Amino acid sequence: MNTYVILRRAGWSATDDLERAAGICARVNTHDMPGRIRWIRSYIVREAGGRLGTACVFQAADEQTVREHARRAGLPCDAVLPVVETVVINDDPLPAA
């Protein structure tokens, strides 16, 4: 499997909307496309104008599989970027309390 970063720009207005989308994403991942795609993590970002976007890390055989997953889950998929190398300086920070 290859690793990809998926940019989903300004797709949500509130965290509740994003949580619902994450649930659908997970369901498509495990029930509709098992073994074809793997959701690693997502970073939620505040976009200009206050909307929420994400930078998601997935593993899949190819970009078409990533885009198919987004389509089935009804998620934006503004860019799919192949990861060529990973450099880890520190572990991801713990979420704010």
C-alpha positions in Angstrom: 0.0 0.0 0.0 1.1 3.6 -0.7 0.6 6.4 1.8 -1.4 9.6 0.8 -2.3 12.9 2.3 -5.8 14.0 1.3 -6.7 17.7 1.7 -10.4 18.3 2.3 -10.7 22.1 2.2 -13.4 24.0 4.2 -15.8 21.1 4.0 -17.6 21.6 7.4 -19.0 24.4 9.4 -19.0 22.8 12.8 -17.3 19.9 14.6 -20.7 18.0 14.8 -20.8 17.9 11.0 -17.2 16.7 10.9 -17.9 14.0 13.5 -20.8 12.7 11.4 -18.6 12.7 8.3 -15.9 10.8 10.2 -18.4 8.1 11.2 -19.5 7.6 7.5 -15.8 7.6 6.5 -15.0 4.8 9.0 -18.0 2.8 7.9 -17.1 3.0 4.2 -13.5 2.1 5.2 -14.4 -1.1 7.2 -17.6 -2.3 5.5 -17.6 -1.1 1.8 -13.8 -1.3 1.1 -12.2 -3.6 3.6 -8.6 -4.3 2.9 -8.5 -1.7 0.1 -7.9 1.4 2.1 -6.7 2.3 5.6 -7.4 5.5 7.5 -4.3 6.4 9.6 -5.1 9.8 11.1 -6.6 13.2 10.3 -5.7 16.7 11.4 -8.6 19.2 11.6 -7.7 22.7 10.6 -9.6 26.0 10.7 -9.7 27.5 7.2 -10.0 31.1 6.3 -13.6 32.2 6.9 -13.9 29.9 10.0 -14.9 26.6 8.2 -13.2 23.4 9.1 -11.0 21.3 6.8 -8.9 18.3 7.2 -5.5 16.8 6.2 -6.0 13.1 6.3 -3.4 10.3 6.0 -4.6 7.1 4.3 -3.0 4.1 2.8 -4.3 2.6 -0.4 -3.0 0.9 -3.6 -3.5 4.0 -5.7 -5.0 7.5 -5.9 -8.2 6.2 -7.6 -9.0 4.1 -4.5 -8.6 7.1 -2.3 -11.0 9.1 -4.6 -13.5 6.3 -4.7 -13.5 6.1 -0.9 -14.2 9.9 -0.7 -17.0 9.6 -3.3 -18.6 6.7 -1.4 -18.4 8.6 1.9 -19.6 11.9 0.4 -16.5 13.7 1.5 -14.6 16.5 -0.3 -11.4 15.4 -1.9 -9.6 18.5 -3.1 -6.1 17.0 -3.4 -4.5 13.6 -3.1 -0.8 13.8 -2.5 1.5 10.8 -2.5 3.8 10.7 0.5 7.4 10.0 -0.6 9.1 9.9 2.8 8.2 10.3 6.5 10.3 12.3 9.0 9.2 12.0 12.6 10.9 14.4 15.0 8.4 14.1 17.8 5.2 12.1 18.4 1.9 13.8 17.6 0.9 16.0 20.5 -1.9 14.9 22.8 -5.3 16.6 22.2 -6.0 19.7 24.3 -8.0 18.9 27.4 
